[in-house]
């Protein structure tokens, strides 16, 4: 396929037009013919709200895409999570893999470990399920608020209310009102509740805003829970009270959505 084409310059705002700087108007007037040649193909696509990630991270992201680029089962790869949004306070590199054929997450991990040698947390989903999750799943939408991808992508503006799916997401937080678990599980469940609440309120699912809200709710318990520090029963009960409060708010929102249906 040719990597160049000839087009006539025109005025207007049609999609995919090429921008010509105002100071070059005399050289490139409407009606003139120009040849456009591809010099370098873009292989990285970032979400619009993602700040510059820096050279080290960008090179690592490129290496991930190059390493997985030969796998026919993979339709699209996203780098997501704190690796993108934070300077230092991140652990594993989170990957969302959209597949057109079944492929194990262990296989992907093994390939990346051999080539790159760092820890990755991988979530693989079929392309059909991905389309559904994009509309009805608060966690997926929050995950993709900030991303780097090997292909163009924009998050769908359409959201779908699925009561069964929301109730499924609420199961773990509900269980934590009765069962014991690590402090990190409490942290993750409360973060999940904040995402669900924002989704049902049609608010931004910016992961940094959700974390800040979580920090405000937990106060001095925030760092303890996030770092999975042991918590005495009295402090666990404090977190349970917050979970119970959020569950009540979400249940009221579910009722409102049902009335809209």
Buried (B, 14 or more C-beta within 10 A) or exposed (E): EEEEEEEEBEEEEEEEEEEBEEEEEEEEEEEEEEEEEEEEEEEBBBBEEEEEBEEEBBEBBBEBBEBBEEBEBBBBBBBBBBBBBEEEEBEEBBBBBBBEEEBEBEEBBEBBEEEBEEEBBBBBBBEEEBEBBBBBBBBBBBBBBBBBBBEEBEBEEEBEBBEEBBEEBBEBBBEBEEEEEEBBBBBBBBBBBBBBBBBBEEEEBBBBBBBEBBEEBBEEBBEBBBEEEEBEEEBBEBBBEBBEEBBEBBEEBBEEEEEEE
